[in-house]
Each structure stands twice: as structure tokens, then as C-alpha cells.
Amino acid sequence: MTLGLFLAALLMGLLVLAWMLPGLILVIITALAGATSMFKGATPSPAILLVLFPLALLAIIPAILAQLRYSMTYFALAEDPALGSLNAIGRSKQLMDGNKWKFFCLQCRFIGWGLLCIPTLGIGFRWLAPYYWTSIARFYDDLLAGQQSG
């Protein structure tokens, strides 16, 4: 079970990186072009920042979508340890098809709670973490129920 979780985490990280890589390469190329002009004594152009920001978004958005797509992998593995890492990732993709926006909104609901836990020097996370993971587990149960009824 532990090896399956480790492999699933490794595969998910590699898949998210693969989705982010093209945009990340564009960001690096643009940043290097700006740095090269600075070394030649020219002031950096604001146009480089106008290009760099959208490229950074291009690098981040596919990675976020990939992370949402694979977010139910651990729950699929916990439900059926014999499933295997690749099959659990495939199951997560199947469950999250059409549900990524709902899950993204669920994740966003916890941003404020997380920010409120910071002034307590992290003590608030002791209560937030179980609430967060219970909400995600309930979301997984709702996905399963929706798949069985649909």
C-alpha cells in the first residue's frame, strides 16, 4: 500500500510537470531574453513583463488542471489497494471528468480559513485539516454516488 501511494504521488508529480513544461520553457526563454538585454546595459523593456506574465499563466493553468484531474487518485487507491498506481490515476481522471470546476470551487472555499489559521501560529490548522480532508472525502463519495446513479 505504501509503495502504491509513493508511485502514485511520483506519477502524479511527473504528469503535472509534463503539463506545465511547455509554458515553463517559454517563461525561461523570455526571462533569459530580458536578462541578456540587461547585461548589455539596456534597461529592461516593460514589454518583456507584458509577455512574461501571460506566459507564466500559461505555465500554471495546465498544471492546475492536471492537479485537479488527478486529485482523487489517493482516494481510489484507498478504496481499492489492488488497483495500482496507473489505474488509480485513470480512475481519478474518469471521476473528475466534468467535475473539476466543482472541486476547484471547493478548494477555494478553504483559502480564507487557511489565512485565518496563520495568525494563530498554525494552531488553527489542527481543526482545519480534518475539516478539509473530510470535505474532500465527502466530495469523492458524491462523485461515486453520481457515477453509480448516472
VMD Tcl script that draws the C-alpha trace (Angstrom):
set ca {
  {0.00 0.00 0.00}
  {2.77 2.45 0.89}
  {4.66 1.67 -2.31}
  {1.46 2.20 -4.31}
  {0.93 5.60 -2.71}
  {4.54 6.55 -3.34}
  {4.32 5.51 -7.00}
  {1.02 7.33 -7.43}
  {2.49 10.52 -5.94}
  {5.56 10.22 -8.15}
  {3.50 9.63 -11.30}
  {1.11 12.48 -10.50}
  {4.03 14.85 -9.94}
  {5.59 13.85 -13.24}
  {2.30 14.23 -15.10}
  {1.68 17.68 -13.62}
  {5.24 18.68 -14.52}
  {4.72 17.41 -18.07}
  {1.63 19.59 -18.43}
  {3.49 22.61 -17.07}
  {6.73 22.15 -19.00}
  {5.88 23.87 -22.33}
  {4.75 27.08 -20.64}
  {7.64 26.94 -18.21}
  {10.13 26.70 -21.08}
  {8.55 29.79 -22.68}
  {8.84 31.69 -19.39}
  {12.50 30.74 -19.03}
  {13.29 31.77 -22.61}
  {11.56 35.12 -22.14}
  {13.30 35.73 -18.80}
  {16.67 34.90 -20.33}
  {16.00 37.30 -23.19}
  {15.25 40.06 -20.67}
  {18.34 39.23 -18.60}
  {20.53 39.25 -21.71}
  {19.36 42.75 -22.60}
  {20.12 43.91 -19.03}
  {23.67 42.55 -19.21}
  {24.25 44.51 -22.40}
  {23.48 47.69 -20.49}
  {19.99 48.25 -21.86}
  {17.13 48.87 -19.49}
  {14.65 46.02 -19.41}
  {11.63 46.65 -21.54}
  {8.18 46.69 -19.95}
  {7.12 44.67 -22.98}
  {9.08 41.73 -21.59}
  {6.95 41.83 -18.44}
  {3.83 42.02 -20.59}
  {4.97 38.86 -22.34}
  {6.29 37.14 -19.21}
  {3.08 37.38 -17.16}
  {0.78 35.67 -19.70}
  {3.44 33.03 -20.28}
  {3.61 32.38 -16.55}
  {-0.15 31.91 -16.55}
  {0.19 29.52 -19.46}
  {2.66 27.54 -17.38}
  {0.45 27.44 -14.30}
  {-3.06 26.83 -15.70}
  {-2.38 23.43 -17.32}
  {-0.63 22.29 -14.14}
  {-3.64 23.30 -12.03}
  {-5.97 21.46 -14.38}
  {-3.75 18.38 -14.25}
  {-3.64 18.52 -10.45}
  {-7.44 18.73 -10.34}
  {-7.69 15.83 -12.78}
  {-5.53 13.56 -10.62}
  {-6.81 14.75 -7.23}
  {-8.92 11.67 -6.45}
  {-6.07 9.20 -7.02}
  {-5.33 8.67 -3.33}
  {-8.98 8.01 -2.57}
  {-9.23 5.50 -5.42}
  {-6.14 3.71 -4.06}
  {-7.52 3.74 -0.53}
  {-10.78 2.25 -1.74}
  {-9.08 -0.49 -3.78}
  {-5.38 -1.05 -2.95}
  {-5.12 -3.70 -5.68}
  {-5.98 -1.06 -8.29}
  {-2.38 0.00 -8.92}
  {-0.98 3.48 -9.42}
  {-1.71 3.94 -13.13}
  {-5.22 2.54 -12.84}
  {-5.91 4.78 -9.83}
  {-4.80 7.81 -11.85}
  {-7.06 6.69 -14.68}
  {-9.94 6.24 -12.23}
  {-9.34 9.74 -10.89}
  {-9.40 11.17 -14.42}
  {-12.66 9.35 -15.07}
  {-14.27 10.58 -11.85}
  {-13.12 14.18 -12.29}
  {-14.34 14.45 -15.88}
  {-16.86 17.30 -15.73}
  {-16.28 17.87 -12.01}
  {-13.04 19.85 -12.00}
  {-14.77 23.22 -11.60}
  {-16.81 21.99 -8.61}
  {-13.67 20.65 -6.96}
  {-11.78 23.89 -7.71}
  {-14.56 25.88 -6.04}
  {-14.44 23.53 -3.04}
  {-10.69 24.10 -2.75}
  {-11.16 27.89 -2.98}
  {-13.55 27.82 -0.03}
  {-10.68 26.87 2.23}
  {-8.38 29.75 1.26}
  {-9.99 32.12 3.76}
  {-9.94 29.53 6.51}
  {-6.26 28.88 5.82}
  {-5.48 32.59 6.01}
  {-7.34 32.81 9.32}
  {-5.19 29.97 10.70}
  {-1.94 31.84 10.05}
  {-2.31 34.41 12.90}
  {-2.83 31.52 15.33}
  {0.72 30.39 14.50}
  {-0.64 27.30 12.81}
  {-2.75 26.05 15.70}
  {-5.93 26.63 13.71}
  {-4.77 24.11 11.12}
  {-5.31 21.44 13.75}
  {-9.03 21.95 13.24}
  {-8.95 22.98 9.61}
  {-7.09 19.92 8.30}
  {-9.70 17.34 9.39}
  {-12.48 19.59 8.09}
  {-10.66 19.98 4.77}
  {-9.95 16.27 4.27}
  {-13.46 15.28 5.36}
  {-14.89 17.70 2.79}
  {-12.71 16.19 0.06}
  {-13.63 12.65 1.13}
  {-17.30 13.63 1.00}
  {-16.73 15.08 -2.48}
  {-15.22 11.72 -3.51}
  {-18.26 9.90 -2.09}
  {-20.55 12.24 -4.04}
  {-18.58 11.51 -7.22}
  {-19.01 7.77 -6.68}
  {-22.72 8.16 -5.95}
  {-23.17 10.31 -9.04}
  {-21.34 7.78 -11.18}
  {-23.40 4.86 -9.89}
  {-26.71 6.68 -10.39}
  {-25.72 8.13 -13.76}
}
mol new
graphics top color blue
foreach p $ca { graphics top sphere $p radius 0.5 }
foreach p [lrange $ca 0 end-1] q [lrange $ca 1 end] { graphics top cylinder $p $q radius 0.2 }
display resetview
